Amino acid sequence: MRLFVALAIPTEVQENLASLIRELKSADSRPKWINSNNLHVTLKFIGEVAPEKVIEIGEALAVVRTQRQVIAEFRGIGFFPDARRPSVVWAGIQPSDILCTLAAEVNRVLALVGISREEKNFVPHLTIARFKEMRLSAGLRDEIEKRKSRAFGTLAASEFHLIESKLKSSGAEYTTLRSFRFAPVESKG
């Protein structure tokens, strides 16, 4: 089973990003544009594990707690590793201390059950496209430049999800295996 841990994104953010993807895809359809229904904030990519390991992973994740929920603003567009040789187009997430703390805690508890620890710094983002050829067309570069500071909405999350990813020719298919409350729900007002 191919697994990852993620935060779901709000419908408003998903719709705003779906609109962005349509706009950018009209400038260049060659990159593999992500289906907006599959957008999520990855806290930890676990990778392939034996099905019998899922219960142990779930028990480890169930102890993760933070003092408050994650509040994060989705804003901006960029590239990994850079615009000259892009492999990914991303929508940015303004880093919050709780989001980074949550990702670190997920990483820590999963290491206790034998999932290799993520060594790179956590960089919150939403992948919106992947490039097969690491080349950016002038038209797409211009369209991204026009939108590089665009805001897409805000996330307020108090639970994360263990998700199975099945790779299919039509794209990845995600199934939530279990959800975990990590913070108290904050009331508005």
GUMISE-877320 format. One record per residue (C-alpha): y, z, x; residue in three letters; residue number from 0. Coordinates in Angstrom, 1 decimal. Example, Ala and Ser with C-alpha at 12.3 -4.5 7.8 and 13.67 -1.06 7.14 Angstrom:
residues 2
<node <-4.5,7.8,12.3>,'ALA',0>;
<node <-1.1,7.1,13.7>,'SER',1>;
end
This chain:
residues 189
<node <0.0,0.0,0.0>,'MET',0>;
<node <3.5,-0.9,1.2>,'ARG',1>;
<node <5.9,2.0,0.4>,'LEU',2>;
<node <9.5,3.0,0.8>,'PHE',3>;
<node <11.8,5.8,-0.5>,'VAL',4>;
<node <15.0,4.8,-2.2>,'ALA',5>;
<node <17.9,5.7,-4.5>,'LEU',6>;
<node <18.3,3.6,-7.7>,'ALA',7>;
<node <21.7,2.0,-8.1>,'ILE',8>;
<node <23.7,2.2,-11.4>,'PRO',9>;
<node <23.7,-0.8,-13.8>,'THR',10>;
<node <27.5,-1.3,-13.2>,'GLU',11>;
<node <26.9,-1.7,-9.5>,'VAL',12>;
<node <23.9,-3.9,-10.0>,'GLN',13>;
<node <25.9,-6.2,-12.4>,'GLU',14>;
<node <28.8,-6.4,-10.0>,'ASN',15>;
<node <26.5,-7.3,-7.1>,'LEU',16>;
<node <24.6,-9.9,-9.3>,'ALA',17>;
<node <28.0,-11.6,-9.8>,'SER',18>;
<node <28.7,-11.5,-6.1>,'LEU',19>;
<node <25.3,-13.0,-5.3>,'ILE',20>;
<node <25.8,-15.8,-7.8>,'ARG',21>;
<node <29.2,-16.6,-6.3>,'GLU',22>;
<node <27.9,-16.6,-2.7>,'LEU',23>;
<node <24.8,-18.5,-3.6>,'LYS',24>;
<node <27.0,-21.3,-5.0>,'SER',25>;
<node <28.5,-21.6,-1.5>,'ALA',26>;
<node <25.2,-21.7,0.3>,'ASP',27>;
<node <21.7,-21.5,-1.3>,'SER',28>;
<node <19.8,-21.6,2.0>,'ARG',29>;
<node <19.7,-17.8,2.6>,'PRO',30>;
<node <17.1,-15.9,0.6>,'LYS',31>;
<node <19.2,-14.2,-1.9>,'TRP',32>;
<node <17.9,-10.9,-3.3>,'ILE',33>;
<node <17.1,-10.6,-7.0>,'ASN',34>;
<node <19.8,-8.1,-8.2>,'SER',35>;
<node <17.1,-6.2,-10.1>,'ASN',36>;
<node <15.5,-5.3,-6.8>,'ASN',37>;
<node <18.6,-3.8,-5.2>,'LEU',38>;
<node <18.3,-0.1,-4.1>,'HIS',39>;
<node <19.5,2.2,-1.3>,'VAL',40>;
<node <16.6,2.6,1.1>,'THR',41>;
<node <16.3,6.1,2.5>,'LEU',42>;
<node <13.1,5.4,4.5>,'LYS',43>;
<node <10.8,2.4,4.8>,'PHE',44>;
<node <7.3,3.9,5.1>,'ILE',45>;
<node <5.3,0.6,5.5>,'GLY',46>;
<node <1.6,0.2,4.9>,'GLU',47>;
<node <-0.4,3.3,4.1>,'VAL',48>;
<node <-3.9,3.9,2.7>,'ALA',49>;
<node <-3.8,4.6,-1.1>,'PRO',50>;
<node <-5.2,8.1,-0.6>,'GLU',51>;
<node <-2.2,9.0,1.5>,'LYS',52>;
<node <0.2,8.6,-1.5>,'VAL',53>;
<node <-0.5,12.1,-2.8>,'ILE',54>;
<node <0.2,13.7,0.5>,'GLU',55>;
<node <3.4,11.7,0.9>,'ILE',56>;
<node <4.5,12.8,-2.6>,'GLY',57>;
<node <3.8,16.5,-1.9>,'GLU',58>;
<node <6.0,16.2,1.3>,'ALA',59>;
<node <8.8,14.5,-0.6>,'LEU',60>;
<node <8.7,17.0,-3.4>,'ALA',61>;
<node <10.2,19.7,-1.2>,'VAL',62>;
<node <13.4,17.7,-0.2>,'VAL',63>;
<node <16.5,19.4,-1.5>,'ARG',64>;
<node <20.3,19.1,-1.0>,'THR',65>;
<node <23.1,21.4,-2.1>,'GLN',66>;
<node <24.7,18.6,-4.3>,'ARG',67>;
<node <24.0,15.2,-5.6>,'GLN',68>;
<node <24.8,12.0,-3.6>,'VAL',69>;
<node <28.1,10.4,-4.5>,'ILE',70>;
<node <28.6,7.0,-2.8>,'ALA',71>;
<node <31.0,4.1,-3.2>,'GLU',72>;
<node <29.7,0.5,-2.8>,'PHE',73>;
<node <32.4,-1.5,-1.0>,'ARG',74>;
<node <32.6,-4.4,1.5>,'GLY',75>;
<node <30.3,-7.1,2.8>,'ILE',76>;
<node <29.0,-7.6,6.3>,'GLY',77>;
<node <26.1,-8.8,8.5>,'PHE',78>;
<node <23.3,-7.5,10.7>,'PHE',79>;
<node <23.4,-7.9,13.6>,'PRO',80>;
<node <26.7,-9.8,13.4>,'ASP',81>;
<node <28.4,-12.8,11.8>,'ALA',82>;
<node <27.6,-15.1,14.8>,'ARG',83>;
<node <23.8,-14.7,14.4>,'ARG',84>;
<node <23.2,-13.1,11.0>,'PRO',85>;
<node <19.8,-12.1,9.8>,'SER',86>;
<node <21.0,-10.1,6.8>,'VAL',87>;
<node <24.0,-10.1,4.5>,'VAL',88>;
<node <24.7,-6.6,3.2>,'TRP',89>;
<node <27.0,-4.9,0.7>,'ALA',90>;
<node <28.4,-1.7,2.3>,'GLY',91>;
<node <28.1,1.9,1.1>,'ILE',92>;
<node <30.8,4.3,2.2>,'GLN',93>;
<node <28.9,6.9,4.1>,'PRO',94>;
<node <28.7,10.4,2.6>,'SER',95>;
<node <27.5,13.4,4.4>,'ASP',96>;
<node <25.0,14.2,1.7>,'ILE',97>;
<node <23.5,10.7,1.7>,'LEU',98>;
<node <23.0,10.9,5.5>,'CYS',99>;
<node <21.6,14.5,5.2>,'THR',100>;
<node <19.2,13.3,2.4>,'LEU',101>;
<node <17.9,10.4,4.6>,'ALA',102>;
<node <17.4,12.7,7.5>,'ALA',103>;
<node <15.5,15.2,5.4>,'GLU',104>;
<node <13.2,12.5,3.9>,'VAL',105>;
<node <12.6,11.3,7.5>,'ASN',106>;
<node <11.8,14.8,8.7>,'ARG',107>;
<node <9.3,15.7,5.9>,'VAL',108>;
<node <7.5,12.4,6.2>,'LEU',109>;
<node <7.1,12.9,9.9>,'ALA',110>;
<node <5.2,16.1,9.1>,'LEU',111>;
<node <2.5,14.0,7.3>,'VAL',112>;
<node <2.2,11.4,10.0>,'GLY',113>;
<node <4.8,8.8,9.0>,'ILE',114>;
<node <6.6,7.7,12.1>,'SER',115>;
<node <10.1,9.0,12.4>,'ARG',116>;
<node <13.0,6.5,12.1>,'GLU',117>;
<node <14.7,6.5,15.5>,'GLU',118>;
<node <17.7,4.4,14.6>,'LYS',119>;
<node <20.8,6.0,13.0>,'ASN',120>;
<node <20.8,5.7,9.2>,'PHE',121>;
<node <23.2,3.0,8.1>,'VAL',122>;
<node <23.5,3.0,4.3>,'PRO',123>;
<node <23.7,-0.6,2.9>,'HIS',124>;
<node <22.3,-2.9,0.3>,'LEU',125>;
<node <20.6,-6.0,1.6>,'THR',126>;
<node <21.8,-9.0,-0.6>,'ILE',127>;
<node <20.4,-11.9,1.5>,'ALA',128>;
<node <18.2,-12.7,4.4>,'ARG',129>;
<node <18.6,-15.7,6.7>,'PHE',130>;
<node <15.6,-17.7,7.9>,'LYS',131>;
<node <17.8,-19.5,10.4>,'GLU',132>;
<node <20.3,-17.3,12.1>,'MET',133>;
<node <23.2,-19.5,11.2>,'ARG',134>;
<node <26.1,-19.0,8.8>,'LEU',135>;
<node <27.6,-22.0,7.1>,'SER',136>;
<node <31.4,-22.4,7.2>,'ALA',137>;
<node <31.5,-22.4,3.4>,'GLY',138>;
<node <29.6,-19.1,3.1>,'LEU',139>;
<node <31.6,-17.5,5.9>,'ARG',140>;
<node <34.8,-18.4,4.0>,'ASP',141>;
<node <33.5,-17.0,0.7>,'GLU',142>;
<node <32.4,-13.8,2.3>,'ILE',143>;
<node <35.7,-13.4,4.2>,'GLU',144>;
<node <37.5,-13.6,0.8>,'LYS',145>;
<node <35.4,-10.8,-0.6>,'ARG',146>;
<node <34.9,-8.6,2.5>,'LYS',147>;
<node <36.7,-5.6,1.0>,'SER',148>;
<node <35.6,-5.9,-2.6>,'ARG',149>;
<node <34.5,-2.8,-4.4>,'ALA',150>;
<node <31.3,-2.8,-6.5>,'PHE',151>;
<node <31.2,0.7,-8.1>,'GLY',152>;
<node <30.0,4.2,-7.4>,'THR',153>;
<node <26.6,6.0,-7.4>,'LEU',154>;
<node <26.0,9.6,-8.4>,'ALA',155>;
<node <22.4,10.4,-7.8>,'ALA',156>;
<node <20.3,13.6,-7.9>,'SER',157>;
<node <16.9,12.0,-7.6>,'GLU',158>;
<node <15.1,9.5,-5.4>,'PHE',159>;
<node <12.0,7.4,-5.8>,'HIS',160>;
<node <8.8,6.6,-4.0>,'LEU',161>;
<node <8.3,2.9,-4.5>,'ILE',162>;
<node <5.5,0.5,-3.9>,'GLU',163>;
<node <6.4,-3.0,-2.8>,'SER',164>;
<node <4.1,-5.9,-3.4>,'LYS',165>;
<node <5.1,-9.1,-1.6>,'LEU',166>;
<node <4.5,-12.2,-3.8>,'LYS',167>;
<node <5.5,-15.8,-3.3>,'SER',168>;
<node <8.1,-15.3,-6.1>,'SER',169>;
<node <9.6,-12.4,-4.2>,'GLY',170>;
<node <8.9,-8.6,-3.8>,'ALA',171>;
<node <7.7,-6.7,-6.9>,'GLU',172>;
<node <8.6,-3.0,-7.0>,'TYR',173>;
<node <6.8,-0.3,-8.8>,'THR',174>;
<node <8.1,3.3,-8.9>,'THR',175>;
<node <5.2,5.6,-8.2>,'LEU',176>;
<node <7.0,8.9,-8.5>,'ARG',177>;
<node <10.6,10.3,-8.8>,'SER',178>;
<node <11.9,13.4,-7.1>,'PHE',179>;
<node <14.9,15.5,-8.1>,'ARG',180>;
<node <16.6,16.7,-4.9>,'PHE',181>;
<node <19.9,18.1,-6.2>,'ALA',182>;
<node <21.3,19.9,-9.3>,'PRO',183>;
<node <22.9,17.5,-11.8>,'VAL',184>;
<node <26.6,18.0,-11.7>,'GLU',185>;
<node <28.4,18.1,-15.0>,'SER',186>;
<node <31.6,16.1,-15.4>,'LYS',187>;
<node <34.8,17.9,-16.4>,'GLY',188>;
end
